[in-house]
Amino acid sequence: MGSDALFILIVLACLAVVVVLMLGLGGFAKGSGWAKTNSNKLMRYRIGAQFVAVLLILAYVALRGTGN
């Protein structure tokens, strides 16, 4: 049951990465001043979200590997 909750967290973290990435790409495609002021901030958020997602994936693999 614990690994299922961890898997759901992994999916949510990956979705967060996709959402932040799409916001950044949408801002660049729009070409407005919004992209200039927020692109660096969105990049930092995406990197942070990816870091959390990778840590959760590694934790899932580590916990899954000790169960066998």
Residue frames relative to the residue before (quaternion, step in Angstrom):
aa qw qx qy qz dx dy dz
M 1.0000 0.0000 0.0000 0.0000 0.00 0.00 0.00
G 0.6453 0.5322 -0.3208 0.4443 3.58 1.01 -0.78
S 0.6616 0.4986 -0.3142 0.4636 3.56 0.99 -0.75
D 0.6013 0.5463 -0.3662 0.4537 3.60 1.11 -0.56
A 0.6479 0.4992 -0.3192 0.4786 3.58 0.98 -0.79
L 0.6386 0.5173 -0.3213 0.4705 3.57 1.04 -0.75
F 0.6319 0.5264 -0.3306 0.4629 3.58 1.03 -0.75
I 0.6365 0.5149 -0.3245 0.4738 3.58 1.02 -0.79
L 0.6318 0.5207 -0.3266 0.4722 3.60 1.03 -0.75
I 0.6280 0.5323 -0.3292 0.4625 3.58 1.04 -0.77
V 0.6563 0.5038 -0.3108 0.4679 3.57 0.91 -0.90
L 0.6628 0.5013 -0.3065 0.4641 3.59 0.94 -0.85
A 0.6429 0.5134 -0.3228 0.4678 3.59 1.02 -0.77
C 0.6547 0.4969 -0.3142 0.4751 3.59 0.98 -0.78
L 0.6334 0.5136 -0.3300 0.4756 3.58 1.04 -0.70
A 0.6183 0.5349 -0.3435 0.4621 3.58 1.04 -0.71
V 0.6271 0.5257 -0.3342 0.4677 3.59 1.01 -0.79
V 0.6681 0.5004 -0.3033 0.4596 3.58 0.90 -0.91
V 0.6513 0.5179 -0.3251 0.4493 3.59 0.93 -0.85
V 0.6746 0.4782 -0.3026 0.4740 3.60 0.87 -0.90
L 0.6333 0.5274 -0.3284 0.4615 3.58 1.02 -0.78
M 0.6723 0.4894 -0.2992 0.4679 3.59 0.92 -0.86
L 0.6101 0.5324 -0.3512 0.4702 3.60 1.05 -0.66
G 0.6704 0.4986 -0.2963 0.4629 3.57 0.94 -0.85
L 0.6765 0.4774 -0.2936 0.4777 3.56 0.93 -0.87
G 0.6307 0.5305 -0.3314 0.4593 3.57 1.05 -0.71
G 0.6429 0.5201 -0.3171 0.4643 3.56 1.05 -0.74
F 0.6563 0.4921 -0.3113 0.4798 3.57 1.03 -0.78
A 0.6550 0.5126 -0.3164 0.4562 3.58 0.98 -0.80
K 0.6347 0.5347 -0.3233 0.4547 3.55 1.07 -0.75
G 0.2403 -0.8298 0.4736 0.1715 3.55 1.09 -0.72
S 0.4544 0.6957 -0.4504 0.3267 3.57 1.15 0.39
G 0.6910 -0.4509 0.3588 0.4363 3.55 -1.31 -0.08
W 0.5147 0.6441 -0.4076 0.3926 3.57 1.24 -0.38
A 0.6513 0.5216 -0.3166 0.4513 3.58 0.96 -0.84
K 0.6455 0.5290 -0.3290 0.4419 3.59 0.97 -0.77
T 0.7318 0.4366 -0.2446 0.4626 3.57 0.94 -0.86
N 0.7972 0.3358 -0.1540 0.4775 3.60 1.05 -0.65
S 0.4694 0.7059 -0.4485 0.2830 3.63 1.16 -0.18
N 0.6603 0.5022 -0.3191 0.4582 3.60 0.93 -0.80
K 0.6419 0.5248 -0.3149 0.4620 3.57 1.02 -0.81
L 0.6658 0.4941 -0.3006 0.4714 3.59 0.96 -0.86
M 0.6127 0.5403 -0.3474 0.4604 3.59 1.07 -0.69
R 0.6582 0.4983 -0.3086 0.4725 3.59 0.96 -0.84
Y 0.6413 0.5143 -0.3242 0.4682 3.59 0.99 -0.78
R 0.6561 0.5127 -0.3146 0.4557 3.58 0.97 -0.84
I 0.6531 0.5037 -0.3181 0.4676 3.57 0.94 -0.84
G 0.6467 0.5117 -0.3170 0.4685 3.58 1.00 -0.78
A 0.6595 0.5000 -0.3042 0.4717 3.57 0.96 -0.86
Q 0.6413 0.5096 -0.3233 0.4737 3.59 1.02 -0.74
F 0.6221 0.5410 -0.3378 0.4541 3.58 1.01 -0.78
V 0.6656 0.4874 -0.2998 0.4791 3.57 0.91 -0.91
A 0.6518 0.5194 -0.3201 0.4504 3.60 0.92 -0.86
V 0.6640 0.4948 -0.3082 0.4683 3.59 0.92 -0.85
L 0.6405 0.5146 -0.3288 0.4656 3.60 0.98 -0.78
L 0.6573 0.4998 -0.3144 0.4683 3.59 0.97 -0.78
I 0.6355 0.5173 -0.3280 0.4701 3.58 1.02 -0.76
L 0.6567 0.5001 -0.3126 0.4701 3.58 0.95 -0.84
A 0.6375 0.5138 -0.3270 0.4719 3.59 1.00 -0.76
Y 0.6397 0.5237 -0.3221 0.4612 3.58 0.98 -0.81
V 0.6680 0.4917 -0.3021 0.4698 3.58 0.91 -0.90
A 0.6541 0.5139 -0.3145 0.4573 3.58 0.96 -0.86
L 0.6955 0.4591 -0.2789 0.4772 3.59 0.89 -0.88
R 0.6445 0.5153 -0.3159 0.4683 3.56 1.04 -0.73
G 0.6682 0.5227 -0.3008 0.4356 3.58 1.02 -0.77
T 0.6796 0.4824 -0.2993 0.4647 3.61 1.08 -0.61
G 0.5958 0.6012 -0.3593 0.3930 3.59 1.21 -0.29
N 0.6605 0.5304 -0.3156 0.4277 3.61 1.16 -0.44
